[in-house]
Amino acid sequence: DGGITQSPKYLFRKEGQNVTLSCEQNLNHDAMYWYRQDPGQGLRLIYYSQIVNDFQKGDIAEGYSVSREKKESFPLTVTSAQKNPTAFYLCASSIADEQYFGPGTRLTVT
Amino acid sequence: GESVGLHLPTLSVQEGDNSIINCAYSNSASDYFIWYKQESGKGPQFIIDIRSNMDKRQGQRVTVLLNKTVKHLSLQIAATQPGDSAVYFCAENWAGSNYKLTFGKGTLLTVNP
């Protein structure tokens, strides 16, 4: 099956711990994106990457970090510097304009 | 868990009726638009897209209308079914944005059997 996978679906962490969310795609898309979704709000862009070994900050990059060592993979690390990390995190990939999303990871930090 | 539909505009329809979901976009330079469907706890699903050189595009049971004069986009769903219940949101993109989409907050559609 072609698509975008995110794991795990649910993730729980204690405050002060870093946590890495996985995103893998086998669509051969060059560009990948990370979004954060909070209840009642639109998707907000955290980081995006248009090509391997390159990435740019989105609108809310503070407290997050990414890497893009392989075309298929774009992991997101939520660091302890992120003040309000509890959210639903969505990964997407695209070829040109069309973005396709993974199933999401719900992160809860207590 | 929390629903992405909290505090969103809502539309409630009867099964079999047609639904119209509206979206006002912000950038007059936007030239590409997408409608997504998001069910609770899942990732958004691409429904249909339209470019600014068109004012109407049809898919299976869905039609998107674009009015560039008033910067308005609508999604029409024919013969709405219970499985259509979800949050629907639009996204816009413009040349020079590096393919970054700007997303609306969404509308929660509830289909009553």
Interface residues (C-beta under 8 A of the other chain):
Chain A: I4 Q6 A31 Y33 Q37 P39 G40 Q41 G42 L43 L45 Y48 Q50 Q56 G58 F88 L90 S94 A96 D97 E98 Q99 Y100 F101 G102 P103 G104 R106
Chain B: G1 E2 S3 V4 G5 L6 H7 L8 Y32 I34 Y36 G41 K42 G43 P44 Q45 F46 D49 F89 A91 N93 N98 Y99 K100 L101 T102 F103 G104 K105 G106
